Amino acid sequence: MEIVKLRGYTSPSEMKGTDTEKMQKSIDGVIKHDERKVVVKESIAVEDTIRLCGPLEIVLEDGVTVQMNGEKPLFTNDPAEDGASGAEDERIYLKGTGKAVLKGDLEFYHANHVVLEDLVIEGHVGFEYCRNVRMERVTVRSEGDGIVLRRGCSGFILQYLTVEAKQEAVKCGEDLSRGPEISGQGSGISAVTLRDSALNETRNSASGA
């Protein structure tokens, strides 16, 4: 991993194994060596969930990262995939620099400072017990709900988004028409700001056909 120390990041293309193994090895490797940055320079097809652990920055250049197993999330920071992770993860950043596409669901649990920007996500993005989250210049296309805020979410800024969903574009327990700041009583959801975004829920047009 000396090359990582010289330039400050690694890439799955430098690892050996399947696409799944290369992606996970690159993440585990930078975490182990305290470099914390992975740059994905090519298209990748994975067959298992890629585990994230903050602090971590993943930069996705032009290319498609796709989850081939539709029953599993593409990315999650929860080892058990059930919201039962222990310590809070700090600073998880996923950023695109070109026309990066993520095909699969993203699930975040018990995390502080999550940033998603300049990405196209074909799947839903779920949050539970997360705070200080920013999504900016992101397009979400989902066969179900688009962005889902479950229990214990606060301090969200959602801006310059395009969400195309067959169910709810942004689901967090309150009607978005009530204003730019929304909260779900009883679910621990607070201080969620949605602005300058285009939301398209195709369920409404389908029911009126």
C-alpha positions as CSV (number, residue, x, y, z in Angstrom):
1,M,0.0,0.0,0.0
2,E,3.0,2.4,-0.4
3,I,1.4,3.9,-3.5
4,V,-1.6,4.9,-1.3
5,K,0.6,6.7,1.1
6,L,2.3,8.7,-1.7
7,R,-0.9,10.0,-3.4
8,G,-3.5,9.6,-0.7
9,Y,-6.0,7.2,-2.3
10,T,-6.3,3.8,-3.9
11,S,-8.5,2.3,-6.6
12,P,-10.3,-1.0,-7.1
13,S,-8.5,-1.4,-10.4
14,E,-5.2,-2.0,-8.5
15,M,-6.7,-4.9,-6.5
16,K,-7.0,-8.6,-7.4
17,G,-10.1,-10.7,-7.4
18,T,-13.7,-10.2,-8.5
19,D,-15.2,-6.8,-8.8
20,T,-16.8,-7.2,-5.4
21,E,-13.5,-8.3,-3.8
22,K,-11.6,-5.5,-5.5
23,M,-14.0,-2.8,-4.4
24,Q,-14.1,-4.1,-0.8
25,K,-10.4,-4.5,-0.6
26,S,-9.8,-1.0,-1.7
27,I,-12.1,0.4,1.0
28,D,-10.7,-1.9,3.7
29,G,-7.2,-1.1,2.7
30,V,-7.4,2.7,2.9
31,I,-9.2,2.4,6.2
32,K,-6.5,0.1,7.6
33,H,-3.8,2.6,6.4
34,D,-5.8,5.6,7.6
35,E,-5.8,7.2,4.1
36,R,-9.6,7.1,3.8
37,K,-10.0,7.9,0.1
38,V,-11.0,5.5,-2.8
39,V,-11.2,6.6,-6.4
40,V,-13.3,4.4,-8.7
41,K,-12.1,5.0,-12.3
42,E,-14.0,2.3,-14.1
43,S,-17.4,0.4,-14.3
44,I,-17.8,-2.3,-11.7
45,A,-20.4,-5.0,-11.2
46,V,-20.7,-6.4,-7.7
47,E,-22.6,-9.3,-6.4
48,D,-22.6,-8.5,-2.7
49,T,-23.1,-5.4,-0.5
50,I,-20.1,-3.1,-0.3
51,R,-19.4,-2.2,3.4
52,L,-18.5,1.3,4.2
53,C,-17.0,2.6,7.4
54,G,-16.3,6.3,8.2
55,P,-14.4,8.4,7.9
56,L,-14.3,7.5,4.2
57,E,-14.5,9.4,0.9
58,I,-15.3,7.5,-2.4
59,V,-14.9,9.5,-5.6
60,L,-16.7,8.0,-8.6
61,E,-15.4,9.1,-12.0
62,D,-17.3,8.3,-15.2
63,G,-18.6,4.7,-15.1
64,V,-21.3,2.5,-13.7
65,T,-21.2,0.7,-10.3
66,V,-24.0,-1.9,-10.4
67,Q,-25.3,-4.3,-7.8
68,M,-26.1,-7.6,-9.7
69,N,-28.0,-9.1,-6.8
70,G,-31.2,-7.1,-6.6
71,E,-32.0,-8.4,-3.1
72,K,-29.0,-6.7,-1.5
73,P,-28.0,-3.0,-1.2
74,L,-25.1,-1.7,-3.2
75,F,-23.6,0.3,-0.4
76,T,-24.2,0.3,3.4
77,N,-22.3,1.2,6.5
78,D,-24.3,-1.3,8.6
79,P,-22.4,-4.6,9.1
80,A,-25.7,-6.5,9.9
81,E,-27.8,-4.7,7.3
82,D,-30.5,-4.3,9.9
83,G,-29.8,-1.0,11.5
84,A,-28.0,-2.7,14.5
85,S,-24.6,-1.2,13.9
86,G,-22.7,-0.1,17.0
87,A,-20.6,3.1,17.1
88,E,-21.7,6.0,15.0
89,D,-19.9,6.4,11.7
90,E,-18.4,9.8,11.1
91,R,-18.0,11.4,7.6
92,I,-19.0,9.2,4.7
93,Y,-18.7,11.0,1.4
94,L,-19.8,9.6,-2.0
95,K,-19.0,12.1,-4.8
96,G,-19.1,11.9,-8.6
97,T,-16.8,13.9,-10.8
98,G,-18.3,13.1,-14.2
99,K,-21.3,11.0,-15.2
100,A,-21.1,8.5,-12.4
101,V,-24.0,6.1,-12.0
102,L,-24.8,3.8,-9.0
103,K,-27.3,1.0,-9.8
104,G,-28.6,-0.3,-6.5
105,D,-29.9,0.8,-3.2
106,L,-27.9,2.8,-0.7
107,E,-28.5,2.3,3.1
108,F,-27.0,4.4,5.8
109,Y,-27.4,3.7,9.6
110,H,-26.2,5.5,12.6
111,A,-24.0,8.0,10.7
112,N,-23.0,11.6,11.2
113,H,-22.0,13.8,8.3
114,V,-23.0,11.9,5.2
115,V,-22.5,13.7,1.8
116,L,-23.8,12.5,-1.6
117,E,-23.2,14.8,-4.5
118,D,-23.0,14.8,-8.3
119,L,-24.4,11.3,-8.7
120,V,-27.1,9.4,-10.5
121,I,-28.6,6.7,-8.3
122,E,-30.9,4.0,-9.8
123,G,-32.4,2.7,-6.6
124,H,-33.5,4.1,-3.3
125,V,-31.5,5.9,-0.7
126,G,-32.4,5.1,2.9
127,F,-31.3,6.7,6.2
128,E,-31.9,5.6,9.8
129,Y,-30.5,7.3,12.9
130,C,-28.5,9.7,10.7
131,R,-27.7,13.3,11.2
132,N,-26.0,16.2,9.4
133,V,-26.6,14.8,5.9
134,R,-26.3,16.7,2.6
135,M,-27.5,15.5,-0.8
136,E,-26.8,17.9,-3.6
137,R,-27.0,17.6,-7.4
138,V,-28.2,14.0,-7.2
139,T,-30.6,12.3,-9.5
140,V,-32.5,9.3,-7.9
141,R,-34.6,6.9,-10.0
142,S,-36.4,4.3,-8.0
143,E,-39.0,1.6,-8.7
144,G,-40.3,2.2,-5.1
145,D,-39.7,5.2,-2.8
146,G,-36.9,7.5,-3.7
147,I,-35.3,8.9,-0.6
148,V,-36.4,7.3,2.7
149,L,-35.9,8.9,6.1
150,R,-36.7,6.4,8.8
151,R,-36.3,6.8,12.6
152,G,-33.9,9.3,14.2
153,C,-33.0,11.5,11.3
154,S,-32.1,15.2,11.7
155,G,-30.1,18.0,10.1
156,F,-30.8,17.0,6.5
157,I,-30.2,19.4,3.5
158,L,-31.6,18.0,0.3
159,Q,-31.1,20.4,-2.6
160,Y,-30.8,20.5,-6.4
161,L,-32.2,17.0,-6.6
162,T,-34.2,15.2,-9.3
163,V,-36.2,12.3,-7.9
164,E,-38.2,10.0,-10.1
165,A,-40.0,7.4,-8.0
166,K,-42.9,5.0,-8.5
167,Q,-44.0,5.6,-4.8
168,E,-43.0,8.6,-2.7
169,A,-40.2,10.7,-3.9
170,V,-39.1,11.7,-0.4
171,K,-40.6,9.7,2.4
172,C,-40.2,11.0,5.9
173,G,-43.5,11.0,7.7
174,E,-44.9,14.4,6.8
175,D,-46.5,16.0,3.7
176,L,-43.8,17.9,1.8
177,S,-46.4,20.5,0.8
178,R,-46.3,22.0,4.3
179,G,-43.1,23.9,3.6
180,P,-39.4,23.7,3.0
181,E,-38.7,22.3,6.5
182,I,-40.4,19.1,7.4
183,S,-40.6,16.7,10.3
184,G,-42.2,13.5,11.2
185,Q,-43.7,13.5,14.7
186,G,-43.2,10.3,16.6
187,S,-40.3,9.1,14.4
188,G,-37.6,11.3,15.7
189,I,-37.3,13.1,12.3
190,S,-36.5,16.8,12.5
191,A,-34.8,19.7,10.7
192,V,-35.1,18.3,7.1
193,T,-34.8,21.0,4.5
194,L,-35.8,20.3,0.9
195,R,-35.2,23.0,-1.7
196,D,-34.7,23.7,-5.4
197,S,-35.6,20.1,-6.3
198,A,-37.8,18.3,-8.9
199,L,-39.9,15.5,-7.5
200,N,-41.8,13.2,-9.8
201,E,-44.0,10.4,-8.4
202,T,-45.3,8.3,-11.2
203,R,-47.8,6.4,-9.0
204,N,-50.1,9.5,-9.2
205,S,-50.2,9.6,-13.0
206,A,-50.6,5.8,-13.2
207,S,-53.7,5.9,-10.9
208,G,-55.3,8.5,-13.0
209,A,-54.8,6.7,-16.3
